Amino acid sequence: MKKIIAGLATILACNFAVSDEIENHAFSATGFASLTDIKSNHNSYISGSDNKYGTLIGSELGVNASYDVTSHVGVYLGLYYNKAQDSSSIFDYGFVDFSTSGSDLETSYGVRLGKVKNTYGFFNDSRVNPRTRPQIILPQSVYFDAFNKFASRSTGAQFYFNDTLKYGWQVELTAGVSQTGLTSSQANEIKEIYYIVPNLPASFSSVSPSYYTQLQISNNRWQFQYDYSPLKWKYTNELPFPMPFADHQLNMDSHQFGVRYHGSNWIATSEALYGRATFKRQGPGMLPSTSEVLGYYIMGEYDFSSSLRGYSSYSRFGPLQAESEGSLKQIGVDPLNSSLKDFTIGAAYKFNKNWMLKGETHFIEGYITLNDMHTPEGDKQSPWCMYAVSIIYQW
């Protein structure tokens, strides 16, 4: 907490003396800065932790800007830095938006070209802003932080269509096509997640262009959402000598469903993720293996006043197949390595329109959010707790 206070003083000393929103005719810009202290009684949750108990002081900085070239053409740019992710690039997104409206002015459609935010769940497009996401750490059963770098944004084209229906309902349809390859930093992240040595000479690329779709139907109270995204990744050994079974392909199909209700002073949200993965190793006698997983969460938010909001969530993730713990242990697999249960309770206090303080506690069972490169197998413990405090400034 002392480090947070010291960091807060630094932010004040830097004099973020800007208006609530920098705006000049067609140009506008907003930004945010935060300091976060994350601790756990066991396990190292994030790369870069100070010790095996996961103590981490993280900082986030972001700037979002837009410029309306005409009434139908806009340019959008976002810069984002997260110390915990050790990002090699602060370029979050940047695209040109070409839009138009129907003759009845109730229908609009367009295309975004460049590096765009992928439509994924209720919070993916705003998850980098610590003030707009409902928790400091989003439910990992759906918003897996390890995949954030390459799942939340992509370079390509994004098409969208909005229409106003009867009785106050609206429908939004978004579809995107992204680049076929991965950047070197994204490839290293994937290799780390799948326990492949990042420095091993190899290429990690998409087998075919990636695409995603999202359908959302909403009114002033309800939001219903469905997302679909198929991915095909190929890992190819580039060593000067052959390595048995080093080449493989991973095919993943992801379906996500969500519902959200806005009450007078409360919000209820739930999302479910179904994933089917087929892992194909290239080698004699190597048969493809298929697994199905299910993740979901239920979240409630309640405004005690205009300044104080409380929130709580329960999330769960694991294999869809009903494999007993005994059968998994017989083949040398720890059941906790493929599952997650997380009960979270927290609160957010808004001092004014610029400053906010958040704090939350996670009670966790399972290791699926942990990477063996950060927490070795023998050091993992369950159940475990994680605590997070964040001070946020937004202009």
PyMOL commands that set and color helices and strands:
alter all, ss='L'
color gray80, all
select helices_A, chain A and resi 2-13+83-85+124-126+145-151+166-168+184-193+325-330+335-338+377-379
alter helices_A, ss='H'
color red, helices_A
select strands_A, chain A and resi 22-24+27-40+56-68+73-82+91-101+107-117+153-164+170-178+202-206+211-218+222-237+248-262+266-281+289-303+308-319+340-350+355-365+384-394
alter strands_A, ss='S'
color yellow, strands_A
deselect
rebuild
show_as cartoon
